[in-house]
Amino acid sequence: MLDFIIEVSVLSGGLVPVLALVLLISLAVIIERWWYIAKVVKIGDAIEHDILLVKYQSVEQLQQVAKHYEGSPQANVVKAAVASRGESAEDMERHIEEALLWELPKLDKNLWVLDTGVTLGPLLGLFGTVIGMIQAFGAIGNHGVSNPNAITGGIGHALIATAGGLLIAIFAVGFLNYFNKRIRLTVNQLELVKTMLINRLHGGGVDHAVLQGKKAAASNVASGTNVAAQGA
């Protein structure tokens, strides 16, 4: 097995080990981003629910929410809103937007590695195959075709570099698209949190629990009216 790997590496001009390194780096980025983005999305769902239960003008409850999710992008947005609570709604929105812009680069951190792997993998693989074929055809020119199997086998081994490069591209582009979709979801979560915070600190609405109670009461009244109408 080791001899085969060495042979393929030599035929590809040493690019097969480079492809293996690119694959390893891509895998490391995928694992790290998978863990981080999954955690952020989960926190986003939880913090949306928590803010929904916060009473209007309740700074203390918002501070508790930020403390509970300390270190997350959403918590930093909540902190920015609490810090600028004494300003107008428009000024607060600008401060929250600033906090959002600081957090966004954390979401797509190192994804450029996968984007590079999508392009670089096939190119490196093709280049390694071309080098191998040049060596194979050079051997034909120097020694003829006295041993065709050796020539075609060398070309076949050289094509492994192209296959490896394509494998890296397929692997990377699938996860890159998945991460981009999850990042868009996270951005939507942050925008929703921003709007909820402005409403909680500058809105004139009622608490979520009170609102739910009023809806239930209205539903009961409507049901009673329908029953009365049917009885009449």
Disulfide bonds with the S-S distance in Angstrom:
none
